[in-house]
Amino acid sequence: MKKELENYRIDKPRDYLHKRLFLNNGPLMHELFNFPGEYDGPCPNSNLDGDGSISEVDISYLVRLDGNQKLIINVEDETSNVGEETLRKSNKYKINHQYAYKCPVYSVITTSLPSHRCLKELKISPTDIFRHEIISYLDFDGEKILNSLKSKLKTRIFSPS
């Protein structure tokens, strides 16, 4: 029973909500965040590290780009800090996914922090810099998103098929 509870991460309800939003509403969440390509479906979010431990990104899913090329989008949700430790973790997820699935990986960090308080890039080595997209919920214009969704719904309902 305890193992089952660990899978639901009851200790981190926001992570659980975030995962459920993407699992149940993947195409809608993909569109809401304005990510590239077309939502294709979930991708396993756990991968073995070189030391035998398991890395698990919050959300991982496949998208289809032009020319039928696939891309993995990794979304990590952070509420308290987006600094060097978070970027190292996100970079590790990206490398593991690239290695395991032989697809390019697009890394995103969603956060309730203001975007100006988040580290934008991490210098891994003199020639390797890890960059990712930061989406701050504080930057969302709820009225604009709602109007856009209403417009799309209206167009889909009343447009001839």
DSSP file (Angstrom, degrees, kcal/mol; ACC not computed):
  #  RESIDUE AA STRUCTURE BP1 BP2  ACC     N-H-->O    O-->H-N    N-H-->O    O-->H-N    TCO  KAPPA ALPHA  PHI   PSI    X-CA   Y-CA   Z-CA
    1    1 A M     >        0   0    0      0, 0.0     4,-1.8     0, 0.0     5,-0.2   0.000 360.0 360.0 360.0 -42.6    0.0    0.0    0.0
    2    2 A K  H  >  +     0   0    0      1,-0.2     4,-2.0     2,-0.2     5,-0.1   0.900 360.0  53.8 -60.3 -41.0    2.8    2.5    0.9
    3    3 A K  H  > S+     0   0    0      1,-0.2     4,-1.5     2,-0.2    -1,-0.2   0.887 106.3  52.7 -60.5 -40.3    4.4    2.0   -2.6
    4    4 A E  H  > S+     0   0    0      1,-0.2     4,-0.9     2,-0.2    -1,-0.2   0.902 107.9  50.8 -62.8 -40.6    1.1    2.8   -4.2
    5    5 A L  H >X>S+     0   0    0     -4,-1.8     5,-0.9     1,-0.2     4,-0.6   0.872 104.8  57.2 -65.1 -36.7    0.9    6.1   -2.3
    6    6 A E  H ><5S+     0   0    0     -4,-2.0     3,-1.0     1,-0.2    -1,-0.2   0.879 100.9  57.8 -61.1 -36.6    4.4    7.0   -3.3
    7    7 A N  H 3<5S+     0   0    0     -4,-1.5    -1,-0.2     1,-0.3    -2,-0.2   0.802 107.3  47.3 -64.0 -28.3    3.3    6.8   -6.9
    8    8 A Y  H <<5S-     0   0    0     -4,-0.9    -1,-0.3    -3,-0.6    -2,-0.2   0.508  99.4-140.7 -91.0  -5.3    0.6    9.4   -6.3
    9    9 A R  T X<5 +     0   0    0     -3,-1.0     3,-2.4    -4,-0.6     7,-0.3   0.896  29.4 175.4  47.6  53.0    3.0   11.7   -4.5
   10   10 A I  T 3 <S+     0   0    0     -5,-0.9    -1,-0.1     1,-0.3    -4,-0.1   0.792  74.4  65.6 -57.8 -28.2    0.5   12.7   -1.9
   11   11 A D  T 3  S+     0   0    0      1,-0.3    -1,-0.3     2,-0.1    -2,-0.1   0.655 106.0  43.4 -70.3 -13.3    3.2   14.7   -0.2
   12   12 A K    <>  +     0   0    0     -3,-2.4     4,-1.9     1,-0.1     3,-0.4  -0.642  66.3 169.6-130.8  75.3    3.3   17.0   -3.2
   13   13 A P  H  > S+     0   0    0      0, 0.0     4,-2.6     0, 0.0     5,-0.2   0.814  76.8  57.1 -61.4 -31.6   -0.2   17.7   -4.2
   14   14 A R  H  > S+     0   0    0      2,-0.2     4,-2.6     1,-0.2     5,-0.2   0.916 106.7  49.2 -67.0 -40.8    0.7   20.5   -6.7
   15   15 A D  H  > S+     0   0    0     -3,-0.4     4,-2.5     2,-0.2    -1,-0.2   0.917 111.5  50.3 -59.9 -43.0    3.0   18.0   -8.6
   16   16 A Y  H  X S+     0   0    0     -4,-1.9     4,-2.4    -7,-0.3    -2,-0.2   0.924 111.4  47.3 -62.2 -45.7    0.1   15.5   -8.7
   17   17 A L  H  X S+     0   0    0     -4,-2.6     4,-2.6     2,-0.2    -2,-0.2   0.927 111.2  51.9 -60.8 -45.7   -2.3   18.2  -10.0
   18   18 A H  H  X S+     0   0    0     -4,-2.6     4,-1.7     1,-0.2    -2,-0.2   0.914 111.4  46.7 -58.0 -45.9    0.2   19.3  -12.6
   19   19 A K  H  X S+     0   0    0     -4,-2.5     4,-2.9     1,-0.2    -1,-0.2   0.912 111.8  50.5 -63.9 -43.2    0.6   15.7  -13.8
   20   20 A R  H  X S+     0   0    0     -4,-2.4     4,-2.7     1,-0.2     5,-0.4   0.892 106.4  55.6 -64.5 -39.0   -3.1   15.0  -13.9
   21   21 A L  H  X S+     0   0    0     -4,-2.6     4,-1.7     1,-0.2     8,-0.3   0.927 114.4  39.8 -58.4 -44.6   -3.7   18.2  -16.0
   22   22 A F  H  X S+     0   0    0     -4,-1.7     4,-0.6     2,-0.2    -2,-0.2   0.891 116.3  49.3 -73.5 -39.6   -1.3   17.0  -18.6
   23   23 A L  H  < S+     0   0    0     -4,-2.9     3,-0.3     1,-0.2    -2,-0.2   0.919 122.4  32.4 -66.1 -42.4   -2.3   13.4  -18.6
   24   24 A N  H  < S+     0   0    0     -4,-2.7    -1,-0.2    -5,-0.2    -2,-0.2   0.746 135.7  24.9 -86.3 -24.9   -6.0   14.1  -18.9
   25   25 A N  H  X S+     0   0    0     -4,-1.7     4,-2.9    -5,-0.4     5,-0.3  -0.155  72.8 145.7-133.8  39.2   -5.8   17.3  -21.0
   26   26 A G  H  X S+     0   0    0     -4,-0.6     4,-2.6    -3,-0.3     5,-0.2   0.880  74.5  45.5 -49.9 -52.9   -2.5   17.0  -22.8
   27   27 A P  H  > S+     0   0    0      0, 0.0     4,-2.1     0, 0.0    -1,-0.2   0.895 115.5  48.0 -61.3 -38.7   -3.5   18.7  -26.1
   28   28 A L  H  > S+     0   0    0     -3,-0.2     4,-2.7     2,-0.2    -2,-0.2   0.921 113.3  46.4 -67.2 -44.1   -5.3   21.5  -24.2
   29   29 A M  H  X S+     0   0    0     -4,-2.9     4,-2.2    -8,-0.3    -1,-0.2   0.892 111.0  53.9 -64.3 -39.0   -2.3   22.1  -21.9
   30   30 A H  H  <>S+     0   0    0     -4,-2.6     5,-2.0    -5,-0.3     4,-0.3   0.920 113.2  42.5 -59.5 -45.1    0.1   22.0  -24.9
   31   31 A E  H ><5S+     0   0    0     -4,-2.1     3,-1.0    -5,-0.2    -2,-0.2   0.892 109.9  57.1 -69.6 -40.2   -2.0   24.7  -26.6
   32   32 A L  H 3<5S+     0   0    0     -4,-2.7    -2,-0.2     1,-0.3    -1,-0.2   0.900 111.3  42.6 -57.8 -42.4   -2.3   26.7  -23.4
   33   33 A F  T 3<5S-     0   0    0     -4,-2.2    -1,-0.3    -5,-0.1    -2,-0.2   0.482 108.0-128.7 -84.8  -2.1    1.4   26.9  -23.1
   34   34 A N  T < 5 +     0   0    0     -3,-1.0    -3,-0.2    -4,-0.3    -2,-0.1   0.895  43.3 174.5  58.6  44.3    1.9   27.6  -26.8
   35   35 A F      < -     0   0    0     -5,-2.0    -1,-0.1     1,-0.1     4,-0.1  -0.401  34.4 -93.7 -79.5 159.1    4.5   24.8  -27.2
   36   36 A P  S    S+     0   0    0      0, 0.0    -1,-0.1     0, 0.0    28,-0.0  -0.298  82.0   7.9 -71.7 156.8    5.8   23.9  -30.7
   37   37 A G  S    S-     0   0    0     26,-0.1     2,-0.4     2,-0.1    28,-0.2  -0.094  95.9 -56.2  74.6-170.5    4.3   21.1  -32.8
   38   38 A E  E     -A   64   0A   0     26,-2.2    26,-2.6    -7,-0.0    -1,-0.0  -0.941  55.3-105.2-115.3 131.0    1.2   19.0  -32.3
   39   39 A Y  E     +A   63   0A   0     -2,-0.4    24,-0.2    24,-0.2    -2,-0.1  -0.277  39.8 173.5 -54.4 130.4    0.6   17.0  -29.1
   40   40 A D  E     -     0   0A   0     22,-2.8    23,-0.2     1,-0.3    -1,-0.2   0.711  48.5 -75.8-112.6 -33.1    1.2   13.3  -29.8
   41   41 A G  E     -A   62   0A   0     21,-1.4    21,-3.2   -15,-0.0    -1,-0.3  -0.816  59.2 -47.0 150.9 169.3    0.9   11.6  -26.5
   42   42 A P  E     -A   61   0A   0      0, 0.0    19,-0.3     0, 0.0    17,-0.0  -0.240  42.6-155.8 -66.8 154.8    2.6   10.9  -23.2
   43   43 A C        -     0   0    0     17,-2.5    17,-0.3    30,-0.1    -2,-0.0  -0.983  36.8 -90.3-127.0 139.4    6.2    9.7  -23.0
   44   44 A P        -     0   0    0      0, 0.0    15,-0.1     0, 0.0    17,-0.0  -0.239  34.5-158.7 -51.0 134.3    7.6    7.8  -20.0
   45   45 A N        +     0   0    0     13,-0.1    12,-1.7    15,-0.1     2,-0.4   0.371  63.9  81.1-101.7   5.3    9.0   10.3  -17.6
   46   46 A S  E     +E   56   0B   0     10,-0.2     2,-0.3    14,-0.1    10,-0.2  -0.934  51.3 169.8-115.0 134.5   11.4    8.0  -15.7
   47   47 A N  E     -E   55   0B   0      8,-2.3     8,-3.1    -2,-0.4     2,-0.2  -0.995  35.0-109.3-140.4 146.0   14.9    7.1  -16.9
   48   48 A L  E     -E   54   0B   0     -2,-0.3     6,-0.2     6,-0.2     2,-0.2  -0.512  30.1-141.0 -71.5 138.3   17.8    5.4  -15.3
   49   49 A D    >   -     0   0    0      4,-3.4     3,-1.8    -2,-0.2    -1,-0.0  -0.464  31.8 -99.6 -86.9 169.5   20.8    7.5  -14.5
   50   50 A G  T 3  S+     0   0    0      1,-0.3    -1,-0.1    -2,-0.2    -2,-0.0   0.773 123.8  55.9 -60.3 -26.7   24.4    6.2  -15.0
   51   51 A D  T 3  S-     0   0    0      2,-0.1    -1,-0.3     1,-0.0     3,-0.1   0.374 122.1-103.8 -90.3   5.7   24.6    5.4  -11.3
   52   52 A G  S <  S+     0   0    0     -3,-1.8    -2,-0.1     1,-0.3     2,-0.1   0.325  83.5 122.4  91.7  -9.0   21.5    3.2  -11.4
   53   53 A S        -     0   0    0     -5,-0.1    -4,-3.4     1,-0.0     2,-0.5  -0.307  62.8-114.5 -78.5 171.3   19.2    5.8   -9.7
   54   54 A I  E     -E   48   0B   0     -6,-0.2     2,-0.4    -3,-0.1    -6,-0.2  -0.933  18.1-155.0-115.0 128.5   16.0    6.9  -11.5
   55   55 A S  E     -E   47   0B   0     -8,-3.1    -8,-2.3    -2,-0.5     2,-0.4  -0.840  12.5-170.7 -96.3 135.9   15.4   10.5  -12.7
   56   56 A E  E     -E   46   0B   0     -2,-0.4   -10,-0.2   -10,-0.2     2,-0.2  -0.915   8.1-158.6-135.0 109.0   11.7   11.5  -13.0
   57   57 A V        -     0   0    0    -12,-1.7     3,-0.1    -2,-0.4    19,-0.1  -0.499  28.7-118.8 -76.9 152.8   10.7   14.7  -14.7
   58   58 A D  S    S+     0   0    0      1,-0.2     2,-0.4    -2,-0.2    18,-0.2   0.954  93.5   9.4 -59.1 -52.9    7.2   16.0  -13.7
   59   59 A I  E     + B   0  75A   0     16,-2.1    16,-2.7   -15,-0.1     2,-0.4  -0.991  64.2 172.5-132.7 136.7    5.7   15.8  -17.2
   60   60 A S  E     + B   0  74A   0     -2,-0.4   -17,-2.5   -17,-0.3     2,-0.3  -0.968  13.1 155.4-143.2 127.1    7.1   14.3  -20.4
   61   61 A Y  E     -AB  42  73A   0     12,-1.9    12,-2.9    -2,-0.4     2,-0.3  -0.982  35.4-112.2-149.9 162.1    5.3   13.9  -23.7
   62   62 A L  E     -AB  41  72A   0    -21,-3.2   -22,-2.8    -2,-0.3   -21,-1.4  -0.687  24.4-170.7 -95.5 145.0    5.8   13.6  -27.4
   63   63 A V  E     -AB  39  71A   0      8,-2.7     8,-2.1    -2,-0.3     2,-0.5  -0.949  19.2-130.5-128.1 155.3    4.9   16.2  -30.1
   64   64 A R  E     -AB  38  70A   0    -26,-2.6   -26,-2.2    -2,-0.3     6,-0.2  -0.916  24.1-167.4-107.1 127.5    5.0   15.8  -33.8
   65   65 A L    >   -     0   0    0      4,-3.6     3,-1.1    -2,-0.5     4,-0.3  -0.445  42.2 -61.3-100.8 178.5    6.7   18.5  -35.8
   66   66 A D  G >  S+     0   0    0      1,-0.3     3,-0.9     2,-0.2    -1,-0.2  -0.292 125.2  31.3 -56.6 145.8    6.7   19.2  -39.6
   67   67 A G  G 3  S-     0   0    0      1,-0.2    -1,-0.3    -3,-0.1     3,-0.1   0.678 128.6 -80.9  75.8  17.5    8.0   16.3  -41.6
   68   68 A N  G <  S+     0   0    0     -3,-1.1    -1,-0.2     1,-0.2     2,-0.2   0.655  83.5 154.7  63.5  17.4    6.8   13.8  -39.0
   69   69 A Q    <   -     0   0    0     -3,-0.9    -4,-3.6    -4,-0.3     2,-0.3  -0.534  36.4-134.1 -74.7 143.1    9.8   14.5  -36.8
   70   70 A K  E     -B   64   0A   0     -6,-0.2     2,-0.3    -2,-0.2    -6,-0.2  -0.740  20.8-174.5-101.0 149.7    9.2   13.8  -33.1
   71   71 A L  E     -B   63   0A   0     -8,-2.1    -8,-2.7    -2,-0.3     2,-0.5  -0.992  17.4-138.4-138.0 141.1   10.2   16.0  -30.2
   72   72 A I  E     -Bc  62 105A   0     32,-2.6    34,-3.1    -2,-0.3     2,-0.6  -0.869  12.5-156.5 -99.7 135.1   10.0   15.4  -26.4
   73   73 A I  E     -Bc  61 106A   0    -12,-2.9   -12,-1.9    -2,-0.5     2,-0.5  -0.959   5.4-164.8-110.9 121.9    8.8   18.1  -24.2
   74   74 A N  E     -Bc  60 107A   0     32,-2.4    34,-2.5    -2,-0.6     2,-0.5  -0.921   4.3-169.0-103.7 126.4    9.9   17.9  -20.5
   75   75 A V  E     -Bc  59 108A   0    -16,-2.7   -16,-2.1    -2,-0.5     2,-0.5  -0.971   3.2-173.4-119.2 120.4    8.0   20.1  -18.1
   76   76 A E  E     - c   0 109A   0     32,-2.5    34,-2.1    -2,-0.5     2,-0.6  -0.956  13.3-148.7-112.0 128.0    9.2   20.6  -14.6
   77   77 A D  E     + c   0 110A   0     -2,-0.5     2,-0.4    32,-0.2    34,-0.2  -0.866  18.4 179.1-101.2 123.2    7.1   22.5  -12.1
   78   78 A E  E     + c   0 111A   0     32,-2.8    34,-0.7    -2,-0.6    35,-0.4  -0.984  13.2 175.6-126.3 130.5    8.9   24.5   -9.4
   79   79 A T  S    S+     0   0    0     -2,-0.4    -1,-0.1    32,-0.2     3,-0.1   0.747  76.2  32.2-103.9 -27.8    7.3   26.6   -6.8
   80   80 A S  S    S+     0   0    0      1,-0.3     2,-0.3    33,-0.1    -2,-0.0   0.801 119.4   6.5-106.9 -31.1   10.0   27.8   -4.5
   81   81 A N        -     0   0    0      2,-0.1     2,-0.5    32,-0.0    -1,-0.3  -0.963  38.0-169.7-158.5 132.7   13.3   28.3   -6.4
   82   82 A V        +     0   0    0     35,-0.4    37,-3.0    -2,-0.3     2,-0.1  -0.774  51.0 122.0-122.4  84.8   14.5   28.2  -10.0
   83   83 A G  S  > S-     0   0    0     -2,-0.5     4,-2.2    35,-0.2     5,-0.2  -0.367  78.6 -56.7-125.6-158.2   18.2   28.3   -9.5
   84   84 A E  H  > S+     0   0    0      1,-0.2     4,-2.5     2,-0.2     5,-0.2   0.880 129.4  52.7 -59.4 -42.5   21.3   26.3  -10.3
   85   85 A E  H  > S+     0   0    0      1,-0.2     4,-2.1     2,-0.2    -1,-0.2   0.918 110.4  47.9 -61.7 -43.6   20.1   23.1   -8.6
   86   86 A T  H  > S+     0   0    0      1,-0.2     4,-2.5     2,-0.2    -1,-0.2   0.909 112.6  48.7 -63.3 -43.2   16.8   23.1  -10.5
   87   87 A L  H  X S+     0   0    0     -4,-2.2     4,-2.5     2,-0.2    -2,-0.2   0.877 109.6  51.7 -67.7 -37.1   18.6   23.7  -13.9
   88   88 A R  H  X S+     0   0    0     -4,-2.5     4,-2.1    -5,-0.2    -1,-0.2   0.920 112.2  47.4 -62.5 -42.8   21.1   20.9  -13.2
   89   89 A K  H  X S+     0   0    0     -4,-2.1     4,-2.0    -5,-0.2    -2,-0.2   0.929 113.2  47.4 -63.5 -45.7   18.2   18.6  -12.5
   90   90 A S  H  X S+     0   0    0     -4,-2.5     4,-2.1     1,-0.2    -2,-0.2   0.868 110.8  52.0 -65.7 -37.6   16.3   19.7  -15.6
   91   91 A N  H  X S+     0   0    0     -4,-2.5     4,-2.6     2,-0.2    -1,-0.2   0.889 107.5  52.7 -65.1 -39.4   19.5   19.3  -17.7
   92   92 A K  H  X S+     0   0    0     -4,-2.1     4,-2.5     2,-0.2    -2,-0.2   0.912 108.7  50.0 -62.6 -42.4   20.0   15.7  -16.4
   93   93 A Y  H  X S+     0   0    0     -4,-2.0     4,-2.5     2,-0.2     5,-0.2   0.921 110.6  50.5 -60.0 -43.9   16.4   14.9  -17.4
   94   94 A K  H  X S+     0   0    0     -4,-2.1     4,-2.5     1,-0.2    -2,-0.2   0.938 111.4  46.5 -61.1 -48.3   17.0   16.3  -20.8
   95   95 A I  H  X S+     0   0    0     -4,-2.6     4,-2.4     1,-0.2    -1,-0.2   0.918 112.5  50.6 -61.5 -44.9   20.2   14.3  -21.4
   96   96 A N  H  X S+     0   0    0     -4,-2.5     4,-2.6     1,-0.2    -1,-0.2   0.905 112.4  46.5 -60.7 -42.5   18.5   11.1  -20.1
   97   97 A H  H  X S+     0   0    0     -4,-2.5     4,-2.6     2,-0.2     6,-0.4   0.903 111.4  51.0 -68.2 -41.0   15.5   11.5  -22.4
   98   98 A Q  H  X S+     0   0    0     -4,-2.5     4,-1.6    -5,-0.2    -2,-0.2   0.925 114.7  44.3 -60.7 -43.3   17.7   12.3  -25.4
   99   99 A Y  H  < S+     0   0    0     -4,-2.4    -2,-0.2    -5,-0.2    -1,-0.2   0.922 117.5  43.5 -67.2 -45.4   19.8    9.2  -24.8
  100  100 A A  H  < S+     0   0    0     -4,-2.6    -2,-0.2    -5,-0.2    -1,-0.2   0.862 128.3  24.4 -71.9 -37.0   16.9    6.9  -24.1
  101  101 A Y  H  < S-     0   0    0     -4,-2.6    -1,-0.2     2,-0.2    -2,-0.2   0.458  90.3-131.6-114.4  -2.6   14.5    7.9  -26.9
  102  102 A K     <  +     0   0    0     -4,-1.6    -4,-0.2    -5,-0.3    -3,-0.1   0.839  67.9 118.8  55.4  36.5   16.9    9.4  -29.6
  103  103 A C  S    S-     0   0    0     -6,-0.4    -1,-0.2    -5,-0.2    -2,-0.2  -0.930  72.5-100.0-126.0 152.3   14.7   12.5  -29.9
  104  104 A P        -     0   0    0      0, 0.0   -32,-2.6     0, 0.0     2,-0.4  -0.397  39.2-141.6 -64.0 152.7   15.5   16.2  -29.3
  105  105 A V  E     -c   72   0A   0    -34,-0.2     2,-0.6   -32,-0.1   -32,-0.2  -0.977   8.9-155.6-125.5 132.2   14.2   17.4  -26.0
  106  106 A Y  E     -c   73   0A   0    -34,-3.1   -32,-2.4    -2,-0.4     2,-0.4  -0.930  18.6-150.7-105.3 117.9   12.6   20.8  -25.3
  107  107 A S  E     +c   74   0A   0     -2,-0.6    26,-2.3    24,-0.3     2,-0.4  -0.773  17.9 176.2 -99.2 132.5   13.0   21.7  -21.6
  108  108 A V  E     -cd  75 133A   0    -34,-2.5   -32,-2.5    -2,-0.4     2,-0.5  -0.983  15.8-160.6-132.4 141.4   10.4   23.9  -19.8
  109  109 A I  E     -cd  76 134A   0     24,-2.8    26,-2.7    -2,-0.4     2,-0.3  -0.984   9.0-162.9-121.4 120.4   10.1   25.0  -16.2
  110  110 A T  E     +cd  77 135A   0    -34,-2.1   -32,-2.8    -2,-0.5     2,-0.3  -0.791  20.0 167.7 -97.3 146.6    6.7   26.3  -15.0
  111  111 A T  E     -cd  78 136A   0     24,-2.3    26,-2.8    -2,-0.3    27,-0.4  -0.995  47.8-137.1-156.1 155.7    6.7   28.3  -11.8
  112  112 A S  S    S+     0   0    0    -34,-0.7   -33,-0.1    -2,-0.3    24,-0.1   0.389  81.2  99.6 -92.6   1.0    4.6   30.5   -9.6
  113  113 A L  S    S-     0   0    0    -35,-0.4    25,-0.4     1,-0.1     2,-0.2  -0.481  90.7 -93.6 -80.8 155.7    7.6   32.7   -9.1
  114  114 A P    >   -     0   0    0      0, 0.0     3,-1.9     0, 0.0    -1,-0.1  -0.508  35.7-124.8 -64.5 139.8    8.1   36.0  -11.1
  115  115 A S  G >  S+     0   0    0      1,-0.3     3,-1.6     2,-0.2    -2,-0.1   0.794 107.5  64.4 -61.4 -28.7   10.2   35.1  -14.2
  116  116 A H  G 3  S+     0   0    0      1,-0.3    -1,-0.3     3,-0.0     4,-0.1   0.668  97.5  57.5 -70.6 -13.1   12.8   37.8  -13.3
  117  117 A R  G <  S+     0   0    0     -3,-1.9   -35,-0.4     2,-0.1     2,-0.4   0.276  92.2  91.8 -95.9  11.2   13.7   35.8  -10.1
  118  118 A C  S <  S-     0   0    0     -3,-1.6     2,-0.3   -37,-0.1   -35,-0.2  -0.858  82.8-114.5-110.6 141.0   14.5   32.6  -12.1
  119  119 A L        -     0   0    0    -37,-3.0     3,-0.1    -2,-0.4    -2,-0.1  -0.570  25.8-162.1 -69.9 128.8   17.9   31.6  -13.4
  120  120 A K        +     0   0    0     -2,-0.3    12,-0.9     1,-0.2     2,-0.3   0.782  63.7   7.2 -89.1 -29.5   17.7   31.7  -17.2
  121  121 A E  E     -F  131   0C   0     10,-0.2     2,-0.4     2,-0.0    10,-0.2  -0.985  58.1-143.6-152.6 159.7   20.7   29.6  -18.2
  122  122 A L  E     -F  130   0C   0      8,-2.3     8,-3.1    -2,-0.3     2,-0.9  -0.991  15.8-137.6-131.3 125.8   23.4   27.4  -16.7
  123  123 A K  E     +F  129   0C   0     -2,-0.4     6,-0.2     6,-0.2    -2,-0.0  -0.735  24.0 176.0 -83.5 107.8   27.0   27.1  -17.9
  124  124 A I  E     -     0   0C   0      4,-2.2    -1,-0.2    -2,-0.9     5,-0.2   0.885  69.7 -16.8 -78.8 -42.4   27.7   23.4  -17.8
  125  125 A S  E >  S-F  128   0C   0      3,-1.7     3,-0.8     0, 0.0    -1,-0.3  -0.888  85.0 -81.7-150.4 175.6   31.2   23.8  -19.3
  126  126 A P  T 3  S+     0   0    0      0, 0.0     3,-0.1     0, 0.0    -2,-0.0   0.777 132.3  29.4 -57.6 -24.2   33.1   26.6  -21.2
  127  127 A T  T 3  S+     0   0    0      1,-0.1     2,-0.5    -4,-0.0    -4,-0.0   0.413 110.6  73.5-114.9   1.0   31.4   25.4  -24.4
  128  128 A D  E <   +F  125   0C   0     -3,-0.8    -4,-2.2     2,-0.0    -3,-1.7  -0.949  51.5 174.9-126.0 113.9   28.1   24.0  -23.1
  129  129 A I  E     -F  123   0C   0     -2,-0.5     2,-0.6    -6,-0.2    -6,-0.2  -0.974  21.0-144.6-119.7 127.2   25.2   26.2  -21.9
  130  130 A F  E     +F  122   0C   0     -8,-3.1    -8,-2.3    -2,-0.5     2,-0.3  -0.811  23.1 177.8 -92.7 121.1   21.9   24.8  -20.8
  131  131 A R  E     +F  121   0C   0     -2,-0.6     2,-0.3   -10,-0.2   -24,-0.3  -0.924   1.9 171.0-120.8 148.5   18.9   27.1  -21.7
  132  132 A H        -     0   0    0    -12,-0.9     2,-0.4    -2,-0.3   -24,-0.2  -0.910  36.2 -96.5-146.3 169.6   15.3   26.3  -21.1
  133  133 A E  E     -d  108   0A   0    -26,-2.3   -24,-2.8    -2,-0.3     2,-0.5  -0.793  30.8-154.6 -93.5 136.8   11.9   28.1  -21.3
  134  134 A I  E     -d  109   0A   0     -2,-0.4     2,-0.6   -26,-0.2   -24,-0.2  -0.952   7.0-169.5-110.6 128.4   10.5   29.5  -18.1
  135  135 A I  E     -d  110   0A   0    -26,-2.7   -24,-2.3    -2,-0.5     2,-0.5  -0.950   5.5-163.7-117.3 110.9    6.7   30.0  -17.9
  136  136 A S  E >   -d  111   0A   0     -2,-0.6     3,-1.8   -26,-0.2     4,-0.4  -0.822  17.2-145.9 -93.6 127.7    5.7   32.0  -14.9
  137  137 A Y  G >  S+     0   0    0    -26,-2.8     3,-0.9    -2,-0.5   -25,-0.2   0.753  99.5  67.3 -61.8 -22.3    2.0   31.7  -14.0
  138  138 A L  G 3  S+     0   0    0    -25,-0.4    -1,-0.3   -27,-0.4   -26,-0.1   0.728  95.1  56.5 -70.0 -20.7    2.2   35.3  -12.9
  139  139 A D  G <  S+     0   0    0     -3,-1.8    -1,-0.2     2,-0.1    -2,-0.2   0.565  82.4 110.5 -86.5  -9.3    2.7   36.3  -16.6
  140  140 A F    <   -     0   0    0     -3,-0.9     2,-0.9    -4,-0.4     3,-0.1  -0.446  61.3-146.7 -71.0 136.5   -0.4   34.6  -17.8
  141  141 A D     >  -     0   0    0      1,-0.2     4,-2.3    -2,-0.2     3,-0.2  -0.854  13.9-169.7-100.6  96.0   -3.2   36.9  -19.0
  142  142 A G  H  > S+     0   0    0     -2,-0.9     4,-2.6     1,-0.2     5,-0.2   0.850  82.8  52.2 -57.8 -39.8   -6.3   34.9  -17.9
  143  143 A E  H  > S+     0   0    0      2,-0.2     4,-2.4     1,-0.2    -1,-0.2   0.902 110.1  48.7 -64.9 -41.3   -8.8   37.1  -19.8
  144  144 A K  H  > S+     0   0    0     -3,-0.2     4,-2.2     2,-0.2    -2,-0.2   0.913 112.9  47.6 -65.1 -43.3   -6.8   36.8  -23.0
  145  145 A I  H  X S+     0   0    0     -4,-2.3     4,-2.5     2,-0.2    -2,-0.2   0.927 112.6  49.0 -64.0 -45.4   -6.5   33.0  -22.7
  146  146 A L  H  X S+     0   0    0     -4,-2.6     4,-2.5     1,-0.2    -2,-0.2   0.914 111.8  48.4 -61.7 -44.1  -10.2   32.6  -21.9
  147  147 A N  H  X S+     0   0    0     -4,-2.4     4,-2.3     2,-0.2    -1,-0.2   0.884 111.1  51.3 -64.0 -38.3  -11.2   34.8  -24.9
  148  148 A S  H  X S+     0   0    0     -4,-2.2     4,-2.4     2,-0.2    -2,-0.2   0.921 111.5  46.7 -64.3 -44.5   -8.9   32.8  -27.2
  149  149 A L  H  X S+     0   0    0     -4,-2.5     4,-2.5     2,-0.2    -2,-0.2   0.901 112.2  50.5 -64.9 -40.6  -10.5   29.5  -26.0
  150  150 A K  H  X S+     0   0    0     -4,-2.5     4,-2.6     2,-0.2    -1,-0.2   0.908 110.8  49.6 -62.9 -41.4  -14.0   30.9  -26.4
  151  151 A S  H  X S+     0   0    0     -4,-2.3     4,-2.4     2,-0.2    -2,-0.2   0.916 112.3  46.8 -64.2 -44.0  -13.2   32.1  -29.9
  152  152 A K  H  X S+     0   0    0     -4,-2.4     4,-2.5     2,-0.2    -2,-0.2   0.905 113.0  49.5 -65.2 -41.0  -11.7   28.7  -30.9
  153  153 A L  H  X S+     0   0    0     -4,-2.5     4,-2.3     2,-0.2    -2,-0.2   0.926 111.8  48.3 -63.4 -44.4  -14.7   26.8  -29.5
  154  154 A K  H  X S+     0   0    0     -4,-2.6     4,-2.5     1,-0.2    -2,-0.2   0.909 112.6  48.6 -62.0 -43.4  -17.1   29.1  -31.3
  155  155 A T  H  X S+     0   0    0     -4,-2.4     4,-1.5     1,-0.2    -1,-0.2   0.902 112.8  47.5 -65.0 -41.8  -15.3   28.6  -34.6
  156  156 A R  H  < S+     0   0    0     -4,-2.5    -1,-0.2     1,-0.2    -2,-0.2   0.863 114.9  46.0 -68.8 -35.1  -15.1   24.8  -34.2
  157  157 A I  H  < S+     0   0    0     -4,-2.3    -2,-0.2    -5,-0.2    -1,-0.2   0.909 122.9  32.3 -74.4 -41.4  -18.8   24.6  -33.3
  158  158 A F  H  < S+     0   0    0     -4,-2.5    -2,-0.2    -5,-0.2    -1,-0.2   0.505  94.0 101.1 -98.8  -4.5  -20.1   26.9  -36.0
  159  159 A S  S  < S-     0   0    0     -4,-1.5     2,-0.1    -5,-0.2    -4,-0.0  -0.593  79.6-109.7 -81.9 142.8  -17.7   26.2  -38.8
  160  160 A P              0   0    0      0, 0.0    -1,-0.1     0, 0.0    -2,-0.1  -0.451 360.0 360.0 -69.6 142.0  -18.8   23.9  -41.6
  161  161 A S              0   0    0     -2,-0.1    -2,-0.0     0, 0.0    -5,-0.0   0.411 360.0 360.0 -98.1 360.0  -17.0   20.5  -41.6
